[in-house]
Amino acid sequence: MSGRWPRVPLGDLAHRITKGTTPTSVGGRFTDSGIRFVKVESISDGGALLPDKLAFIDHDSNRRLARSQLSTDDVLFSIAGAIGRTYLVRVSDLPANTNQALAIVRFNRSKIFPAFAYYAMRDWKFQGQAKGRALQVAQANVNLSQLSRARIPVPPLEVQKRIASVLAVYDDLIENNRRRIQLLGQVTGLLYKKWFVQLRFPGHEHVTISDGVPEGWEKRSLGDLMTLQRGFDLPVRSREKGPVPVYSSTGVNGFHDTAKVSGPGVVTGRSGSLGEVMYVAGDFWPLNTTLWVKEFKRVSPLFARHLLSGMKLAQYNGGTAVPTLNRNDVHRVEVLCPPGDTVALFDNRVWPLYRQVAALEKSAEALAKARDLLLPRLVNGDVTVGAGEISLIAAQRLVKVG
């Protein structure tokens, strides 16, 4: 049982616990490319780094932020906002830096294996300690002294390594699925661009194009093609356990037992975060921070998803302090509308790829569920096993998930 493993304060296991800084506070600046800059939103709840949520700084800014330059096997732990998001820095992530909302924990390898510490910090017992110490000021936060006092179990180093290797199998499979999903998304996006932006659609060689409009196509306002609608309120306290995804402006925000909209559908951000467009295969609940397509008048959901993505909706921001997308403004934007048979042909080409994405997402969800069930049992010593037995558990779990 876990009682045989001592629980040690994080500060006693680390060489260093610090946090980052906003580049502008030291005369630095954000850029479109360069050194990776990790923020809380760059890390998923499941412990993955989200490349499309990264910011970037230049080399001079990175030099000025020397204290928060990341190293391999650093563990990042969010201490402000969404407390508890945790990430283990890999060689492939570097060079990189971070801000003050993320603590950087650099462990003493003679005392603890960093990958094991990463999983231990994701366990609900450690998370509970950290979140229980959160101060309710402008936003929930944990200071570095509080984080240093939070404890994790410390089994022998060899046991730590074996436990980490088992859990890493799940994370590697999930990451592989994520990369395949990303690649499939790139393929569908490139096909849309080729057909409807570059106008190299099937049979284009035999179609006359006048003023950028192929024969049989039309320029119309977006409102003629589809109707965007504001989402619906659903506070967390009002949600009931169920399978229906709840969408915010940045993606799935939780689940509920009742759907507000029948799928397939398309959702984008209305308030706070603008520009991301999401295709939803099944029924869902769009929150009031989103716009969703209430009616597909002349286009399909799949085509609508790519059309809206290509419009770069963030440029239509009408807010001041909070970015806001006004659906009436977007409805007036003029876009190119292809004939229905071309839209249908596009759907037929990309639908098999979207079906693969759905299968990969389902597999990743099952893998994450299995990992999350196994993680606390291994980390806390509730399952006491040798190296061979751990491998057997991993294999059995993977068979069930697959």
Sequence and secondary structure as in RCSB ss.txt:
>XXXX:A:sequence
MSGRWPRVPLGDLAHRITKGTTPTSVGGRFTDSGIRFVKVESISDGGALLPDKLAFIDHDSNRRLARSQLSTDDV
LFSIAGAIGRTYLVRVSDLPANTNQALAIVRFNRSKIFPAFAYYAMRDWKFQGQAKGRALQVAQANVNLSQLSRA
RIPVPPLEVQKRIASVLAVYDDLIENNRRRIQLLGQVTGLLYKKWFVQLRFPGHEHVTISDGVPEGWEKRSLGDL
MTLQRGFDLPVRSREKGPVPVYSSTGVNGFHDTAKVSGPGVVTGRSGSLGEVMYVAGDFWPLNTTLWVKEFKRVS
PLFARHLLSGMKLAQYNGGTAVPTLNRNDVHRVEVLCPPGDTVALFDNRVWPLYRQVAALEKSAEALAKARDLLL
PRLVNGDVTVGAGEISLIAAQRLVKVG
>XXXX:A:secstr
 GGGS EEEGGGTEEEEEE   GGGGT  EESSSEEEE GGGB TTS B GGG EEE HHHHHHTGGG   TT E
EEE BSSTT EEE  GGG SEEE TTEEEEEE TTT  HHHHHHHHHSHHHHHHHHHT EESSSEE  HHHHHH 
EEE   HHHHHHHHHHHHHHHHHHHHHHHHHHHHHHHHHHHHIIIIIS   TTGGGS EETTEETT EEEEHHHH
EEEEE B   GGG  SSSEEEEETTEEEEEESS SB SSEEEEE BSS S EEEE S BEEBTTEEEEEEESSS 
HHHHHHHHHHTTGGGGB  SSS BB HHHHHT EEEE  HHHHHHHHHHHHHHHHHHHHHHHHHHHHHHHHHHHH
HHHHTTSS   HHHHHHHHHHHHHHH 
